[in-house]
Amino acid sequence: MALETQPGNTPSGRGSTVPIDRPERGPLNPTKEEMRSRALKKLFDATELVPLQTHSPLSQHCYRATRLETISSGSTDSASSRDEGNSHEEGGQVFLLLQCGLDFTVVVPVSPSHPLSWCPWRNRLGKTKDGTRLHQHITRTASGVILQEQSFAVPPRLDTHPDGNGGRHPGWVNNFDLIAEGDLCHLFTNKPDEKAGNTRKYFFGQNPEIWN
């Protein structure tokens, strides 16, 4: 059975050439600080971009991806004072970093212009009755990582997988190379909920205005 149509089945530009770390299998009860630290370290290790924390009314943990040279020159001061949790003014992209325990990070572009954006899936995600929270249900099984929402007849694969055209889709799991300097990242964490057969589930929710 074929997968649902996925964003960026023939990706170009960001994230299409760099090898991606495979998911790990970490402890079941990491702290929020451990999970945040893991995501930020992975981002820096993969891209050499420093995640500088910035103010946002849309999330508690928001970071601007910044080059070390930019920090050294002191040119981040004016940008930091303008930050309000949305980078569209400066031409950057907006991301969710969904840290799944210490197992892996799902790097989610939400800006419509990004070639691997999840915007086509926005209306298929779960949400609260009052519409104030948008949800993502992520499941890891022996065969891969999927986005498990009721609206998908076949859950989309989130890790690297065949693209249906003889190539490989890079997926979004640990794909930090999607992020470039100036991009804005909203970081969320969730501990794994382990089920029978070594299946692990992770649940996330955020303000839908992040996607606007």
Backbone as CSV, one residue per row, in Angstrom:
resi,resn,N_x,N_y,N_z,CA_x,CA_y,CA_z,C_x,C_y,C_z
1,MET,0.849,-1.202,0.000,0.000,0.000,0.000,0.879,1.244,0.000
2,ALA,0.579,2.201,-0.833,1.410,3.395,-0.959,1.203,4.332,0.218
3,LEU,2.229,5.105,0.510,2.119,6.117,1.545,1.285,7.281,1.031
4,GLU,0.746,8.048,1.984,0.082,9.291,1.627,1.110,10.209,0.953
5,THR,0.604,11.127,0.118,1.489,12.087,-0.517,2.256,12.862,0.539
6,GLN,3.559,12.987,0.341,4.398,13.649,1.328,4.994,14.921,0.755
7,PRO,5.185,15.943,1.602,5.870,17.145,1.133,7.285,16.808,0.685
8,GLY,7.708,17.415,-0.421,9.103,17.312,-0.829,9.548,15.931,-1.259
9,ASN,8.739,15.198,-2.032,9.160,13.871,-2.462,10.365,13.903,-3.384
10,THR,10.609,15.046,-4.015,11.835,15.213,-4.792,12.524,16.466,-4.279
11,PRO,13.113,16.377,-3.076,13.640,17.560,-2.401,14.819,18.168,-3.143
12,SER,14.930,19.479,-3.043,16.089,20.172,-3.571,16.509,21.196,-2.534
13,GLY,17.817,21.506,-2.509,18.276,22.495,-1.548,18.547,21.878,-0.204
14,ARG,18.023,22.484,0.841,18.346,22.097,2.200,18.020,20.639,2.472
15,GLY,18.922,19.986,3.167,18.630,18.672,3.717,18.660,17.520,2.751
16,SER,19.061,17.722,1.503,18.940,16.651,0.533,20.211,15.838,0.337
17,THR,21.352,16.300,0.912,22.607,15.616,0.631,23.364,15.150,1.860
18,VAL,23.069,15.673,3.047,23.857,15.364,4.236,23.328,14.108,4.918
19,PRO,24.218,13.148,5.278,23.758,11.960,5.993,23.061,12.328,7.300
20,ILE,22.032,11.570,7.650,21.212,11.872,8.822,21.424,10.798,9.883
21,ASP,21.594,11.229,11.142,21.769,10.283,12.234,20.533,9.403,12.390
22,ARG,20.767,8.121,12.648,19.659,7.209,12.903,19.104,7.442,14.303
23,PRO,17.805,7.166,14.515,17.235,7.289,15.863,17.931,6.356,16.853
24,GLU,18.030,6.812,18.094,18.573,5.995,19.160,17.419,5.421,19.981
25,ARG,17.766,4.688,21.020,16.750,4.162,21.936,17.188,4.526,23.352
26,GLY,16.725,5.670,23.801,17.160,6.207,25.076,16.303,5.751,26.238
27,PRO,16.558,6.303,27.411,15.784,5.952,28.609,14.342,6.435,28.505
28,LEU,13.481,5.852,29.344,12.061,6.203,29.301,11.728,7.469,30.092
29,ASN,12.613,7.890,30.990,12.283,9.025,31.855,13.348,10.122,31.853
30,PRO,13.736,10.610,30.701,14.672,11.744,30.694,13.973,12.997,31.211
31,THR,14.737,13.922,31.756,14.163,15.189,32.205,13.945,16.116,31.007
32,LYS,13.125,17.134,31.198,12.901,18.105,30.126,14.196,18.806,29.755
33,GLU,15.022,19.088,30.762,16.291,19.754,30.494,17.212,18.861,29.662
34,GLU,17.250,17.564,29.988,18.066,16.635,29.199,17.595,16.581,27.750
35,MET,16.286,16.577,27.549,15.755,16.517,26.189,16.052,17.800,25.426
36,ARG,15.873,18.951,26.076,16.178,20.218,25.400,17.665,20.300,25.045
37,SER,18.516,19.906,26.001,19.958,19.956,25.749,20.357,19.060,24.592
38,ARG,19.730,17.874,24.502,20.050,16.954,23.413,19.698,17.577,22.056
39,ALA,18.508,18.165,21.954,18.086,18.765,20.685,19.011,19.901,20.266
40,LEU,19.360,20.770,21.205,20.191,21.927,20.878,21.614,21.502,20.513
41,LYS,22.128,20.490,21.201,23.467,19.990,20.872,23.479,19.349,19.480
42,LYS,22.442,18.570,19.191,22.358,17.934,17.874,22.288,18.987,16.761
43,LEU,21.534,20.046,17.007,21.422,21.118,16.014,22.797,21.723,15.743
44,PHE,23.537,22.037,16.816,24.856,22.642,16.641,25.834,21.676,15.975
45,ASP,25.846,20.425,16.429,26.771,19.444,15.863,26.542,19.239,14.366
46,ALA,25.282,19.275,13.949,24.952,19.010,12.550,25.173,20.215,11.649
47,THR,25.000,21.424,12.187,24.977,22.620,11.340,26.036,23.662,11.685
48,GLU,26.632,23.563,12.887,27.540,24.577,13.420,26.827,25.911,13.620
49,LEU,25.500,25.856,13.732,24.707,27.040,14.060,24.378,27.019,15.548
50,VAL,24.552,28.162,16.200,24.279,28.273,17.626,22.806,28.622,17.825
51,PRO,22.061,27.829,18.599,20.662,28.178,18.877,20.588,29.225,19.996
52,LEU,20.412,30.479,19.627,20.332,31.558,20.603,18.888,31.716,21.066
53,GLN,18.668,31.601,22.367,17.300,31.708,22.876,16.791,33.127,22.687
54,THR,15.548,33.240,22.256,14.943,34.534,21.992,13.513,34.539,22.503
55,HIS,12.998,35.713,22.752,11.628,35.819,23.268,10.606,35.492,22.182
56,SER,9.569,34.762,22.569,8.434,34.524,21.678,7.165,34.392,22.519
57,PRO,6.074,35.043,22.108,4.798,34.856,22.791,4.137,33.527,22.427
58,LEU,4.739,32.782,21.487,4.113,31.570,20.961,4.637,30.286,21.593
59,SER,5.810,30.339,22.232,6.348,29.158,22.900,7.332,29.581,23.977
60,GLN,7.581,28.690,24.923,8.501,29.001,26.021,9.953,28.814,25.636
61,HIS,10.203,28.004,24.614,11.584,27.695,24.239,11.751,27.947,22.740
62,CYS,12.208,29.152,22.428,12.337,29.596,21.044,13.792,30.008,20.805
63,TYR,14.343,29.617,19.653,15.763,29.845,19.374,15.957,30.331,17.938
64,ARG,16.926,31.237,17.783,17.321,31.708,16.464,18.641,31.033,16.082
65,ALA,18.681,30.347,14.947,19.899,29.682,14.490,20.880,30.747,13.994
66,THR,22.052,30.811,14.644,22.975,31.920,14.427,24.401,31.412,14.262
67,ARG,25.135,31.971,13.325,26.525,31.579,13.131,27.415,32.186,14.219
68,LEU,28.478,31.464,14.572,29.405,31.947,15.591,29.988,33.300,15.205
69,GLU,30.274,33.497,13.904,30.848,34.752,13.463,29.889,35.918,13.715
70,THR,28.599,35.661,13.553,27.597,36.705,13.784,27.569,37.095,15.252
71,ILE,27.682,36.078,16.127,27.694,36.349,17.563,28.941,37.138,17.935
72,SER,30.090,36.741,17.375,31.364,37.396,17.682,31.360,38.857,17.259
73,SER,30.657,39.161,16.160,30.638,40.539,15.665,29.680,41.418,16.440
74,GLY,28.823,40.786,17.279,27.868,41.552,18.072,26.644,41.992,17.316
75,SER,26.458,41.491,16.085,25.331,41.939,15.259,24.026,41.249,15.607
76,THR,24.029,40.395,16.650,22.781,39.730,17.051,21.927,40.605,17.952
77,ASP,22.493,41.682,18.506,21.767,42.480,19.494,20.489,43.077,18.937
78,SER,20.564,43.719,17.756,19.371,44.353,17.198,18.355,43.325,16.770
79,ALA,18.836,42.177,16.247,17.901,41.128,15.825,17.161,40.559,17.004
80,SER,17.865,40.366,18.130,17.231,39.795,19.315,16.157,40.709,19.852
81,SER,16.390,42.025,19.777,15.403,42.947,20.308,14.138,42.972,19.464
82,ARG,14.234,42.559,18.185,13.064,42.564,17.311,12.289,41.256,17.355
83,ASP,12.911,40.202,17.889,12.284,38.878,17.827,10.959,38.838,18.560
84,GLU,9.951,38.345,17.883,8.649,38.124,18.507,8.139,36.738,18.163
85,GLY,9.047,35.807,17.880,8.641,34.426,17.623,8.251,34.150,16.195
86,ASN,8.521,35.099,15.289,8.192,34.881,13.886,9.312,35.480,13.049
87,SER,9.911,34.675,12.168,11.087,35.145,11.431,10.761,35.584,10.016
88,HIS,9.508,35.646,9.633,9.180,35.943,8.243,9.686,37.318,7.813
89,GLU,9.713,38.302,8.755,10.186,39.636,8.416,11.614,39.591,7.898
90,GLU,12.431,38.711,8.449,13.838,38.667,8.099,14.121,37.626,7.030
91,GLY,13.109,36.995,6.481,13.296,36.050,5.398,13.657,34.660,5.839
92,GLY,13.680,34.392,7.131,14.005,33.064,7.625,12.801,32.137,7.620
93,GLN,13.070,30.871,7.927,12.017,29.867,8.025,11.686,29.612,9.495
94,VAL,10.510,29.041,9.736,10.084,28.698,11.092,9.981,27.177,11.206
95,PHE,10.493,26.650,12.324,10.527,25.208,12.547,9.950,24.845,13.904
96,LEU,9.419,23.629,13.984,9.211,22.955,15.257,10.349,21.956,15.422
97,LEU,10.919,21.901,16.614,11.833,20.824,16.981,11.100,19.953,17.979
98,LEU,10.671,18.770,17.547,9.911,17.855,18.394,10.885,16.815,18.928
99,GLN,11.330,17.023,20.183,12.331,16.149,20.773,11.645,14.956,21.432
100,CYS,11.856,13.788,20.866,11.206,12.554,21.321,12.118,11.833,22.308
101,GLY,11.935,12.138,23.600,12.819,11.594,24.617,14.253,11.959,24.280
102,LEU,15.170,10.981,24.477,16.543,11.126,24.001,16.760,10.254,22.769
103,ASP,15.637,9.867,22.126,15.689,8.941,20.994,16.035,9.635,19.677
104,PHE,15.330,10.733,19.387,15.538,11.447,18.125,14.767,12.756,18.160
105,THR,15.035,13.614,17.177,14.335,14.889,17.023,13.653,14.910,15.663
106,VAL,12.387,15.300,15.630,11.705,15.511,14.358,11.791,17.010,14.049
107,VAL,12.455,17.332,12.939,12.695,18.719,12.534,11.614,19.102,11.527
108,VAL,10.667,19.934,11.960,9.455,20.192,11.185,9.439,21.617,10.626
109,PRO,9.648,21.818,9.322,9.464,23.145,8.746,7.960,23.451,8.657
110,VAL,7.563,24.619,9.165,6.149,24.995,9.081,5.922,26.190,8.151
111,SER,6.991,26.815,7.680,6.834,27.907,6.712,6.412,27.328,5.360
112,PRO,5.402,27.890,4.716,4.900,27.336,3.447,5.952,27.275,2.350
113,SER,6.952,28.169,2.385,7.932,28.227,1.308,9.003,27.157,1.404
114,HIS,9.099,26.467,2.530,10.144,25.451,2.664,9.787,24.224,1.830
115,PRO,10.757,23.639,1.093,10.432,22.497,0.217,9.938,21.259,0.958
116,LEU,10.256,21.127,2.253,9.773,19.977,3.025,8.779,20.398,4.107
117,SER,8.087,21.506,3.891,7.146,22.032,4.879,6.014,21.052,5.171
118,TRP,5.578,21.056,6.423,4.404,20.267,6.823,3.103,21.038,6.620
119,CYS,3.153,22.209,6.039,1.929,22.990,5.841,0.822,22.208,5.127
120,PRO,1.142,21.365,4.109,0.072,20.593,3.473,-0.638,19.642,4.430
121,TRP,-0.010,19.331,5.559,-0.609,18.413,6.529,-1.317,19.130,7.680
122,ARG,-1.220,20.437,7.742,-1.716,21.158,8.915,-3.174,20.824,9.248
123,ASN,-4.025,20.817,8.247,-5.447,20.568,8.491,-5.768,19.106,8.781
124,ARG,-4.755,18.253,8.721,-4.963,16.840,9.002,-4.448,16.452,10.386
125,LEU,-3.862,17.427,11.093,-3.373,17.163,12.439,-4.503,17.296,13.446
126,GLY,-4.343,16.637,14.589,-5.333,16.763,15.659,-5.267,18.143,16.300
127,LYS,-6.359,18.538,16.941,-6.371,19.811,17.661,-7.430,19.781,18.755
128,THR,-7.293,20.694,19.695,-8.272,20.795,20.768,-9.602,21.311,20.207
129,LYS,-10.684,21.081,20.947,-12.010,21.491,20.486,-12.097,22.994,20.251
130,ASP,-11.387,23.766,21.094,-11.442,25.220,20.922,-10.419,25.732,19.915
131,GLY,-9.617,24.808,19.336,-8.664,25.189,18.303,-7.420,25.893,18.790
132,THR,-7.184,25.890,20.116,-6.049,26.630,20.652,-4.752,25.826,20.672
133,ARG,-4.830,24.525,20.402,-3.626,23.692,20.366,-3.688,22.767,19.157
134,LEU,-2.555,22.685,18.449,-2.415,21.774,17.325,-1.539,20.614,17.781
135,HIS,-1.925,19.385,17.454,-1.257,18.209,18.004,-0.528,17.386,16.941
136,GLN,0.522,16.700,17.391,1.213,15.720,16.556,1.416,14.444,17.377
137,HIS,1.016,13.307,16.829,1.188,12.000,17.456,2.219,11.229,16.643
138,ILE,3.363,10.991,17.241,4.475,10.328,16.553,4.679,8.945,17.148
139,THR,4.835,7.958,16.289,5.017,6.568,16.734,6.282,5.999,16.108
140,ARG,7.061,5.312,16.952,8.250,4.607,16.457,8.047,3.109,16.619
141,THR,8.162,2.387,15.525,8.053,0.932,15.543,9.361,0.345,15.001
142,ALA,9.406,-0.964,14.914,10.601,-1.621,14.382,10.846,-1.254,12.923
143,SER,9.792,-0.854,12.208,9.925,-0.565,10.780,10.162,0.912,10.471
144,GLY,10.051,1.796,11.456,10.309,3.199,11.191,9.537,4.130,12.100
145,VAL,9.610,5.422,11.772,8.942,6.480,12.540,7.832,7.056,11.670
146,ILE,6.625,7.156,12.240,5.475,7.621,11.464,4.719,8.718,12.212
147,LEU,3.953,9.497,11.434,3.026,10.483,11.978,1.654,9.825,12.016
148,GLN,1.173,9.532,13.220,-0.031,8.714,13.353,-1.239,9.577,13.714
149,GLU,-1.911,10.066,12.689,-3.124,10.865,12.858,-4.282,10.143,12.187
150,GLN,-5.476,10.267,12.755,-6.642,9.554,12.231,-6.977,9.944,10.803
151,SER,-6.590,11.144,10.391,-6.949,11.628,9.060,-6.140,10.961,7.950
152,PHE,-5.061,10.267,8.295,-4.246,9.592,7.290,-4.635,8.122,7.213
153,ALA,-5.053,7.671,6.046,-5.357,6.249,5.873,-4.096,5.410,6.039
154,VAL,-2.976,5.930,5.552,-1.667,5.305,5.729,-0.753,6.353,6.365
155,PRO,-0.268,6.110,7.579,0.555,7.117,8.264,1.818,7.459,7.468
156,PRO,2.132,8.737,7.300,3.345,9.135,6.584,4.606,8.742,7.355
157,ARG,5.621,8.309,6.634,6.923,8.015,7.229,7.655,9.319,7.490
158,LEU,8.279,9.423,8.645,9.021,10.620,9.008,10.528,10.436,8.922
159,ASP,10.995,9.181,9.005,12.422,8.935,8.831,12.711,8.761,7.340
160,THR,13.971,8.626,6.985,14.328,8.487,5.577,13.693,7.227,4.994
161,HIS,13.207,7.336,3.730,12.439,6.247,3.134,12.413,6.410,1.606
162,PRO,12.046,5.360,0.873,11.944,5.484,-0.589,10.941,6.569,-0.975
163,ASP,11.275,7.363,-1.989,10.401,8.475,-2.371,9.385,8.110,-3.449
164,GLY,9.400,6.848,-3.913,8.459,6.426,-4.944,8.938,6.687,-6.347
165,ASN,10.093,7.361,-6.471,10.643,7.663,-7.795,12.026,7.045,-7.986
166,GLY,12.331,6.044,-7.180,13.632,5.392,-7.283,14.714,6.020,-6.426
167,GLY,14.374,7.067,-5.701,15.345,7.733,-4.832,14.971,7.591,-3.368
168,ARG,15.568,8.438,-2.532,15.307,8.426,-1.099,14.805,9.793,-0.659
169,HIS,13.727,9.788,0.098,13.255,10.999,0.761,14.032,11.127,2.062
170,PRO,14.610,12.306,2.358,15.443,12.430,3.560,14.661,12.367,4.860
171,GLY,13.346,12.593,4.793,12.543,12.594,6.008,12.863,13.780,6.901
172,TRP,12.344,13.728,8.119,12.485,14.834,9.070,13.143,14.408,10.380
173,VAL,13.395,13.130,10.556,13.991,12.644,11.805,15.483,12.988,11.823
174,ASN,15.877,13.789,12.803,17.275,14.235,12.959,17.807,14.964,11.726
175,ASN,16.923,15.524,10.925,17.358,16.203,9.699,17.582,17.696,9.975
176,PHE,18.591,17.982,10.808,18.885,19.359,11.195,19.436,20.180,10.032
177,ASP,19.897,19.519,8.981,20.427,20.252,7.840,19.347,21.049,7.107
178,LEU,18.089,20.820,7.448,17.015,21.641,6.887,17.097,23.083,7.392
179,ILE,17.775,23.286,8.524,17.819,24.591,9.188,19.011,25.401,8.690
180,ALA,18.771,26.679,8.424,19.823,27.588,7.960,19.936,28.779,8.910
181,GLU,20.987,29.565,8.716,21.181,30.736,9.570,19.977,31.670,9.483
182,GLY,19.546,32.162,10.639,18.421,33.084,10.710,17.082,32.418,10.916
183,ASP,17.031,31.097,10.789,15.766,30.390,10.992,15.398,30.375,12.472
184,LEU,14.110,30.279,12.726,13.575,30.291,14.086,13.053,28.907,14.440
185,CYS,13.402,28.418,15.629,13.027,27.061,16.056,12.268,27.107,17.371
186,HIS,11.074,26.522,17.393,10.283,26.362,18.616,10.468,24.922,19.097
187,LEU,11.027,24.769,20.299,11.414,23.450,20.793,10.378,22.904,21.776
188,PHE,9.939,21.661,21.526,8.995,20.966,22.398,9.551,19.579,22.721
189,THR,9.266,19.090,23.922,9.793,17.801,24.357,8.674,16.886,24.846
190,ASN,8.904,15.569,24.713,7.976,14.588,25.269,8.707,13.273,25.525
191,LYS,8.495,12.710,26.714,9.109,11.431,27.055,8.415,10.305,26.302
192,PRO,9.150,9.235,25.978,8.531,8.119,25.252,7.547,7.356,26.123
193,ASP,6.449,6.963,25.522,5.465,6.072,26.149,5.619,4.721,25.459
194,GLU,6.227,3.773,26.159,6.558,2.500,25.521,5.391,1.532,25.591
195,LYS,5.064,0.942,24.445,3.967,-0.011,24.323,4.526,-1.396,24.028
196,ALA,3.619,-2.367,23.851,4.032,-3.733,23.526,4.805,-3.761,22.211
197,GLY,5.738,-4.712,22.108,6.502,-4.871,20.882,7.542,-3.795,20.658
198,ASN,7.978,-3.137,21.746,8.997,-2.087,21.672,8.547,-0.848,20.908
199,THR,7.237,-0.718,20.705,6.706,0.497,20.078,6.764,1.652,21.078
200,ARG,7.174,2.810,20.600,7.202,4.004,21.444,6.354,5.099,20.814
201,LYS,5.608,5.808,21.668,4.743,6.882,21.205,5.147,8.196,21.874
202,TYR,4.960,9.291,21.123,5.314,10.625,21.605,4.195,11.583,21.190
203,PHE,3.864,12.505,22.080,2.738,13.414,21.832,3.194,14.855,22.013
204,PHE,2.794,15.726,21.078,3.186,17.129,21.136,1.980,18.027,20.849
205,GLY,2.052,19.240,21.339,1.014,20.224,21.061,1.598,21.619,21.151
206,GLN,1.093,22.535,20.323,1.594,23.909,20.339,0.539,24.872,19.814
207,ASN,0.801,26.141,20.022,-0.043,27.222,19.532,-0.059,27.181,18.000
208,PRO,-1.227,27.068,17.373,-1.262,27.000,15.896,-0.763,28.264,15.208
209,GLU,-0.669,29.364,15.951,-0.176,30.606,15.332,1.286,30.490,14.917
210,ILE,2.003,29.503,15.495,3.390,29.275,15.060,3.411,28.955,13.574
211,TRP,2.345,28.324,13.082,2.288,27.868,11.684,1.888,28.998,10.726
212,ASN,1.489,30.154,11.250,0.987,31.231,10.381,2.118,32.021,9.744
